[in-house]
């Protein structure tokens, strides 16, 4: 999910995890209160946009993700709904930046050309019915690198061009709360710049994301599924298998809630147990996949070209 020396890795491995995950938190991404790095990119079927185009006019909800990322699959429907809720407002803009494949396989390979990456973004838009404008990052991930290279973060950038809030993993309800608070502060204090909800959210609903793991991995193909199961060990196998059973239940609330709860428990328990076994086997001082922690320490081709 994270990255090696080569930005677009061919397969998901433990080396991929260990390369960047040990840094924890947002890595090199801009902190709350800092100016958001400017960039330009072309929207699918649209014009080239710059982040700075919105300065002084609109707040920007900037989300990153890919078709093969389970966290993206889990969050995109909620983000689409949020986008629709603010569609008639001029002071809020949503952008989705399409990045490298988190779990490449024989169906969706690592991006080798910008045309291939555009096709992947179009597939994602079609299968998830994405309404949010999608900006396709370049092959080297110039935009993505400026914002920390995480698989599925969201940055809320205020009218002044500064980061008002950032979420390590995207959850629509959290982003909605941050956006509502930002708009309220801007209205009451007549200011364009503010830090809201203490600036960031490091939490993640691991069970919810894993309910969508098979959905995302299937887009990569059998190889993506196999790599996920093998590299995460027993936890990965349990999570992927349970997600194939649990996802239809989660997506159809009319069905038994008990089944969904049991499936979620299997996924969470399996992942935790698998992670511990993997950690011991690799003799690492810390687990690179510890997304279940509640708090994390803070740390300070002409298609799309980062600035």
PyMOL commands that set and color helices and strands:
alter all, ss='L'
color gray80, all
select helices_A, chain A and resi 14-23+51-54+70-85+114-128+142-146+172-189+197-199+206-211+213-220+222-231+233-250+257-282
alter helices_A, ss='H'
color red, helices_A
select strands_A, chain A and resi 40-42+48-50+59-65+92-98+134-136+154-157+163-167+200-201
alter strands_A, ss='S'
color yellow, strands_A
deselect
rebuild
show_as cartoon
